[in-house]
């Protein structure tokens, strides 16, 4: 299991910084614009080398992602709970995991495409 803790983090800032670095590398000839892919873009993010999250648990009853891992959470399953973070306990985590286990991960595919992709 990998647990990421982000302090003073902003997803938009992360994306802008990645774009700046890509532009700099393109201007210096390190890469060509047509070389930019989703995978390559991910390598310019703060989380390079880490897998995208499978599950994001949002506490406190908020139903938004609040500028958190905007690129990385494209196919992340979201779980919302009214429990406040300081009160979030093992039982709350188990409820979130059990909910997650009931989901069908499609990664942007529709139901019929899943069996063909496997």
HELIX and SHEET records of a PDB file:
HELIX    1   1 UNK A   11  UNK A   27  1                                  17    
HELIX    2   2 UNK A   33  UNK A   35  5                                   3    
HELIX    3   3 UNK A   38  UNK A   42  1                                   5    
HELIX    4   4 UNK A   85  UNK A   87  5                                   3    
HELIX    5   5 UNK A   90  UNK A  101  1                                  12    
HELIX    6   6 UNK A  111  UNK A  117  1                                   7    
SHEET    1   A 2 UNK A  55  UNK A  58  0                                        
SHEET    2   A 2 UNK A  77  UNK A  80  1                                        
END                                                                             
